[in-house]
Amino acid sequence: MRGLLRGLSRQAGQAPGTVGGPRAPAAGPVRLRTLVYTADACEARDQPDAQACFAAVREGAVTWINVDGLHDAQVLQAVGARFGLHPLVLEDIANPSQRPRCESTEAYLFLTLKMLRPDPSGDGLLAEQVSLIVLPGVVVTFQEAPGDVFDPVRERIRTGAGRVRAAGADYLAYALLDAVVDQYFVLLEAASEQAQALEEAALGGDPVAFVRALQAHKRELIALRRAVWPLREVLTALERTEPRVFEPATRPYLRDLYDHTIQAIDAVEVLRDVFAGVQDLHMTHVSNRMNEIMKVLTMIATVFIPLGFLAGVYGMNFERMWPVEAAWGFPALLGVMAALGLGMVVWFRRKRWL
């Protein structure tokens, strides 16, 4: 529960709209990058501070400012002052536990969503909040740490592939959203392969390892569901924004992105059912295996019940007991016990209990 609720509350007594504060982690310097492009050229550069990023903005070009790190309040406040961001928007950017949402004002469009990537250590997924500020000719993105899924977008800008260089900042914002959604499909495909492998492991192998793997994959699917479901509302809100934010030429791409999001949601729900079915299959297999073991043990106990009875009767301390007193008595008793046991086994097999 602590992991699910981490970061959901601000510092006690902290005023609304406060950026940073005692709870902000010290994670090293913030990395600032700008990518400025037109239809004919582009320029990517690491910037030393926020003012250098602002100086890179120029008329007639699209500027993408990327901020890696949310812990430096001065950088966030400088960006907010430069582009007229509301203090509550800055607070939402600095708080990485926001639910994906969309907020449109007269001056800018604010978006926040979850970016998911495989953990390089192989331990599940890395969930990171990405916030976008879309203005005329400028897109500002805020990430928790370096590393993202936007490299294909950067490559298309550098090489001039596609229509991103010929379009405006609204199309760049769409391209970034599309890169995040495409990553969801990559993870969903991997989850589908994992579900297939778990189906095969459900009928054999180490049950403890199987349960651990199943729980890990279900946690990853929960992270996917928490990222994808609210995104549908975000894209619906984008459809209702004023034409000044997204040009008519870009809106069909938004509708296509909405359709992809619905497909991702459907895939998540299907995988939830698949994982639930795999778990039920494993439990049924374990139950059947236990029933088989109990059946064999019960048959063995049932066979030895009459044998134990005979052994108990003839084990009583009497001086005279027919036919034990005869020379052939003991072998005869063993023969009767063997015949009785074999007869019961044959009868069980005819009844198909064995």
C-alpha positions as CSV (number, residue, x, y, z in Angstrom):
1,M,0.0,0.0,0.0
2,R,2.9,2.4,0.7
3,G,4.1,2.1,-2.9
4,L,0.6,2.8,-4.3
5,L,0.1,5.9,-2.2
6,R,3.6,7.3,-2.4
7,G,3.6,10.9,-3.3
8,L,-0.1,11.4,-3.3
9,S,-0.1,14.1,-0.6
10,R,1.8,17.4,-0.4
11,Q,3.9,18.4,2.5
12,A,1.7,19.1,5.6
13,G,0.9,22.8,5.8
14,Q,2.3,23.5,2.3
15,A,0.3,26.2,0.4
16,P,-1.4,25.2,-2.9
17,G,0.8,26.0,-5.9
18,T,4.0,25.6,-4.0
19,V,6.7,24.0,-6.2
20,G,9.4,21.9,-4.7
21,G,9.8,22.1,-1.0
22,P,11.2,19.7,1.6
23,R,9.8,16.7,-0.1
24,A,11.5,17.3,-3.4
25,P,14.4,14.8,-3.8
26,A,17.9,15.9,-4.6
27,A,18.6,14.0,-7.9
28,G,21.5,16.0,-9.3
29,P,21.3,18.8,-11.9
30,V,18.4,19.2,-14.2
31,R,19.2,18.5,-17.9
32,L,17.8,21.0,-20.3
33,R,17.7,20.4,-24.1
34,T,16.3,22.3,-27.0
35,L,15.4,21.1,-30.5
36,V,14.6,23.9,-32.9
37,Y,13.5,23.1,-36.4
38,T,11.9,24.5,-39.5
39,A,10.9,22.8,-42.8
40,D,14.5,23.2,-44.0
41,A,16.8,22.7,-40.9
42,C,16.9,21.7,-37.3
43,E,19.3,22.2,-34.4
44,A,19.5,20.1,-31.2
45,R,21.5,21.4,-28.3
46,D,22.0,20.8,-24.5
47,Q,21.4,24.1,-22.7
48,P,23.2,25.2,-19.4
49,D,20.1,26.9,-17.9
50,A,16.5,27.9,-18.5
51,Q,17.4,31.3,-19.9
52,A,19.5,29.7,-22.7
53,C,16.4,27.6,-23.6
54,F,14.2,30.7,-23.8
55,A,16.9,32.4,-26.0
56,A,16.7,29.5,-28.5
57,V,13.0,30.2,-29.2
58,R,12.6,32.1,-32.4
59,E,9.8,33.2,-34.7
60,G,8.9,31.0,-37.6
61,A,10.4,27.8,-36.0
62,V,9.1,25.1,-33.7
63,T,11.0,24.8,-30.5
64,W,10.9,21.7,-28.3
65,I,12.3,22.3,-24.8
66,N,12.8,19.2,-22.8
67,V,13.4,19.3,-19.0
68,D,14.8,16.1,-17.4
69,G,14.2,16.4,-13.7
70,L,11.4,17.8,-11.6
71,H,13.3,18.5,-8.4
72,D,14.7,22.0,-9.2
73,A,12.0,24.5,-8.2
74,Q,14.0,27.4,-9.7
75,V,13.9,25.8,-13.2
76,L,10.2,25.1,-13.0
77,Q,9.4,28.6,-11.8
78,A,11.6,30.1,-14.5
79,V,9.6,28.2,-17.1
80,G,6.4,29.1,-15.5
81,A,7.3,32.8,-15.5
82,R,8.4,32.8,-19.1
83,F,5.3,31.1,-20.5
84,G,2.7,32.4,-18.0
85,L,1.9,29.0,-16.3
86,H,-0.4,29.0,-13.4
87,P,1.2,28.0,-10.0
88,L,-1.1,25.1,-9.7
89,V,0.1,23.8,-13.1
90,L,3.7,24.0,-11.9
91,E,2.7,22.1,-8.7
92,D,1.1,19.4,-10.8
93,I,4.2,19.2,-13.0
94,A,6.4,18.8,-9.9
95,N,4.2,16.2,-8.4
96,P,4.8,12.9,-10.3
97,S,1.7,11.2,-9.0
98,Q,-0.8,13.1,-11.1
99,R,-3.5,11.2,-13.0
100,P,-3.3,11.7,-16.7
101,R,-5.4,14.8,-17.6
102,C,-5.8,17.7,-20.0
103,E,-6.3,21.4,-19.1
104,S,-6.7,24.1,-21.8
105,T,-6.3,27.9,-21.1
106,E,-6.3,30.8,-23.4
107,A,-2.5,30.9,-23.4
108,Y,-1.4,27.3,-23.4
109,L,-2.5,23.6,-23.3
110,F,-1.3,21.5,-20.3
111,L,-1.2,17.7,-20.6
112,T,0.1,15.1,-18.2
113,L,0.3,11.3,-18.9
114,K,2.3,8.2,-17.9
115,M,5.2,6.9,-19.9
116,L,6.1,3.3,-19.3
117,R,9.3,1.6,-20.2
118,P,10.9,-1.8,-19.3
119,D,13.2,-1.5,-16.3
120,P,16.8,-2.0,-17.6
121,S,17.4,-4.2,-14.5
122,G,14.7,-6.6,-15.8
123,D,12.5,-5.9,-12.7
124,G,9.1,-4.9,-14.0
125,L,8.3,-1.5,-15.6
126,L,9.4,2.0,-15.0
127,A,6.4,4.4,-14.8
128,E,7.3,8.0,-15.3
129,Q,5.1,11.1,-15.5
130,V,5.5,13.2,-18.6
131,S,4.0,16.7,-18.7
132,L,3.5,18.8,-21.9
133,I,3.0,22.5,-22.3
134,V,1.8,23.3,-25.8
135,L,2.0,26.9,-27.0
136,P,2.1,28.5,-30.4
137,G,5.4,27.4,-31.9
138,V,6.7,25.9,-28.6
139,V,6.3,22.6,-26.8
140,V,7.8,22.1,-23.3
141,T,8.1,18.6,-21.9
142,F,8.9,17.7,-18.3
143,Q,10.2,14.3,-17.4
144,E,11.2,12.8,-14.0
145,A,14.6,11.5,-15.2
146,P,16.7,11.2,-18.4
147,G,15.6,8.5,-20.8
148,D,12.3,8.3,-22.7
149,V,10.5,6.8,-25.7
150,F,10.8,10.0,-27.9
151,D,13.9,9.0,-29.8
152,P,11.9,8.0,-32.9
153,V,10.4,11.5,-32.9
154,R,13.8,13.1,-32.6
155,E,15.1,11.0,-35.4
156,R,12.2,12.0,-37.7
157,I,12.9,15.6,-36.9
158,R,16.6,15.3,-37.6
159,T,16.2,13.4,-40.9
160,G,13.1,15.3,-42.0
161,A,11.1,12.1,-42.4
162,G,7.3,12.3,-42.2
163,R,5.5,15.6,-41.9
164,V,6.7,16.7,-38.5
165,R,9.1,19.3,-39.9
166,A,6.5,20.7,-42.1
167,A,3.8,21.0,-39.4
168,G,3.6,23.1,-36.3
169,A,3.9,22.6,-32.5
170,D,0.5,21.0,-32.3
171,Y,1.7,18.1,-34.6
172,L,4.8,17.8,-32.4
173,A,2.6,17.4,-29.3
174,Y,0.6,14.7,-31.2
175,A,3.8,12.9,-32.2
176,L,5.0,12.8,-28.6
177,L,1.6,11.4,-27.4
178,D,1.7,8.9,-30.2
179,A,5.2,7.7,-29.2
180,V,3.9,7.1,-25.6
181,V,0.9,5.1,-26.9
182,D,3.1,3.1,-29.3
183,Q,5.2,2.1,-26.3
184,Y,2.0,0.8,-24.6
185,F,1.5,-1.6,-27.5
186,V,5.1,-2.8,-27.3
187,L,4.5,-3.6,-23.6
188,L,1.2,-5.2,-24.3
189,E,2.7,-7.5,-27.0
190,A,5.4,-8.5,-24.4
191,A,2.7,-9.1,-21.8
192,S,0.8,-11.3,-24.3
193,E,4.0,-13.4,-24.9
194,Q,4.4,-13.7,-21.1
195,A,0.9,-14.9,-20.7
196,Q,1.5,-17.6,-23.3
197,A,4.6,-18.7,-21.5
198,L,2.7,-18.7,-18.2
199,E,0.0,-20.9,-19.7
200,E,2.6,-23.5,-20.5
201,A,4.2,-23.2,-17.0
202,A,0.8,-23.5,-15.3
203,L,0.7,-27.2,-15.9
204,G,4.2,-28.0,-14.6
205,G,7.3,-26.6,-13.1
206,D,7.9,-24.9,-9.8
207,P,4.6,-23.7,-8.4
208,V,6.2,-21.0,-6.2
209,A,8.2,-19.6,-9.1
210,F,5.0,-19.6,-11.2
211,V,3.0,-17.7,-8.6
212,R,5.8,-15.1,-8.3
213,A,6.0,-14.6,-12.0
214,L,2.2,-14.4,-12.4
215,Q,2.0,-11.7,-9.6
216,A,4.9,-9.7,-11.2
217,H,3.1,-9.7,-14.6
218,K,-0.2,-8.8,-13.1
219,R,1.5,-5.8,-11.4
220,E,2.8,-4.7,-14.7
221,L,-0.6,-5.0,-16.3
222,I,-2.1,-2.9,-13.5
223,A,0.5,-0.2,-14.2
224,L,-0.5,-0.4,-17.9
225,R,-4.2,-0.1,-17.1
226,R,-3.6,2.9,-14.8
227,A,-1.7,4.6,-17.6
228,V,-4.0,3.8,-20.5
229,W,-7.5,4.2,-19.1
230,P,-7.3,7.9,-18.1
231,L,-5.6,8.7,-21.4
232,R,-8.9,8.1,-23.2
233,E,-10.4,11.0,-21.2
234,V,-7.4,13.2,-22.1
235,L,-7.8,12.6,-25.8
236,T,-11.5,13.2,-25.6
237,A,-10.7,16.5,-24.0
238,L,-8.3,17.3,-26.8
239,E,-11.0,16.7,-29.3
240,R,-13.0,19.4,-27.6
241,T,-10.3,22.0,-27.4
242,E,-10.5,25.2,-29.4
243,P,-9.2,25.1,-33.1
244,R,-6.4,27.5,-32.1
245,V,-4.6,24.7,-30.1
246,F,-4.8,21.9,-32.7
247,E,-5.1,22.9,-36.3
248,P,-7.8,21.1,-38.5
249,A,-5.0,19.2,-40.3
250,T,-3.8,17.7,-37.1
251,R,-7.2,16.7,-35.7
252,P,-7.6,13.5,-37.8
253,Y,-4.3,12.3,-36.3
254,L,-5.8,12.9,-32.8
255,R,-8.8,10.8,-33.7
256,D,-6.6,8.0,-34.9
257,L,-4.6,8.2,-31.7
258,Y,-7.9,8.0,-29.8
259,D,-8.7,4.8,-31.7
260,H,-5.3,3.4,-30.8
261,T,-5.9,4.1,-27.2
262,I,-9.2,2.3,-27.3
263,Q,-7.5,-0.7,-28.8
264,A,-4.9,-0.6,-26.1
265,I,-7.6,-0.5,-23.4
266,D,-9.3,-3.5,-25.0
267,A,-6.0,-5.4,-25.1
268,V,-5.5,-4.6,-21.4
269,E,-8.9,-6.0,-20.5
270,V,-8.3,-9.1,-22.6
271,L,-5.0,-9.7,-21.0
272,R,-6.6,-9.3,-17.5
273,D,-9.0,-12.1,-18.4
274,V,-6.1,-14.2,-19.8
275,F,-4.0,-13.8,-16.7
276,A,-7.1,-14.6,-14.6
277,G,-7.6,-17.7,-16.7
278,V,-4.0,-18.7,-16.3
279,Q,-4.3,-18.4,-12.6
280,D,-7.5,-20.5,-12.6
281,L,-5.8,-23.1,-14.8
282,H,-2.9,-23.3,-12.4
283,M,-5.2,-23.6,-9.4
284,T,-7.3,-26.3,-11.2
285,H,-4.1,-28.2,-12.1
286,V,-2.8,-28.0,-8.5
287,S,-6.2,-29.1,-7.2
288,N,-6.4,-32.1,-9.6
289,R,-2.9,-33.1,-8.7
290,M,-3.7,-33.0,-5.0
291,N,-6.9,-35.0,-5.7
292,E,-4.9,-37.7,-7.5
293,I,-2.4,-37.9,-4.6
294,M,-5.2,-38.1,-2.1
295,K,-7.0,-40.8,-4.2
296,V,-3.9,-43.0,-4.3
297,L,-3.3,-42.5,-0.5
298,T,-6.9,-43.3,0.2
299,M,-6.8,-46.5,-1.9
300,I,-3.6,-47.6,-0.1
301,A,-5.2,-47.0,3.3
302,T,-8.4,-48.7,2.2
303,V,-6.5,-51.8,1.1
304,F,-4.7,-52.0,4.4
305,I,-7.8,-51.6,6.6
306,P,-8.9,-55.3,6.3
307,L,-5.3,-56.5,6.3
308,G,-4.8,-54.6,9.6
309,F,-8.0,-56.0,10.9
310,L,-6.8,-59.6,10.3
311,A,-3.4,-58.9,11.7
312,G,-5.0,-57.4,14.8
313,V,-7.3,-60.3,15.3
314,Y,-4.6,-62.9,15.0
315,G,-2.2,-60.9,17.0
316,M,-4.4,-61.3,20.2
317,N,-2.7,-63.3,23.0
318,F,-4.8,-66.5,23.0
319,E,-3.3,-70.0,23.4
320,R,-5.5,-71.6,20.9
321,M,-6.6,-69.8,17.7
322,W,-7.5,-71.6,14.5
323,P,-5.7,-72.0,12.2
324,V,-2.6,-70.3,13.6
325,E,-2.0,-73.4,15.8
326,A,-1.7,-75.5,12.6
327,A,1.6,-75.8,10.8
328,W,0.2,-74.3,7.7
329,G,-1.8,-71.6,9.5
330,F,0.6,-68.7,9.2
331,P,1.3,-69.1,5.5
332,A,-2.5,-69.5,4.9
333,L,-3.2,-66.3,6.7
334,L,-0.6,-64.4,4.7
335,G,-2.1,-65.9,1.5
336,V,-5.6,-64.7,2.5
337,M,-4.3,-61.2,3.3
338,A,-2.5,-61.1,-0.1
339,A,-5.5,-62.3,-2.0
340,L,-7.8,-59.9,-0.2
341,G,-5.5,-56.9,-1.0
342,L,-5.1,-57.9,-4.7
343,G,-8.8,-58.5,-5.0
344,M,-9.6,-55.0,-3.7
345,V,-7.1,-53.5,-6.1
346,V,-8.7,-55.4,-9.0
347,W,-12.1,-54.2,-7.9
348,F,-10.9,-50.6,-7.7
349,R,-9.6,-50.8,-11.2
350,R,-12.8,-52.2,-12.5
351,K,-14.6,-49.3,-10.9
352,R,-12.0,-47.0,-12.5
353,W,-11.1,-45.6,-9.2
354,L,-7.4,-46.2,-10.0
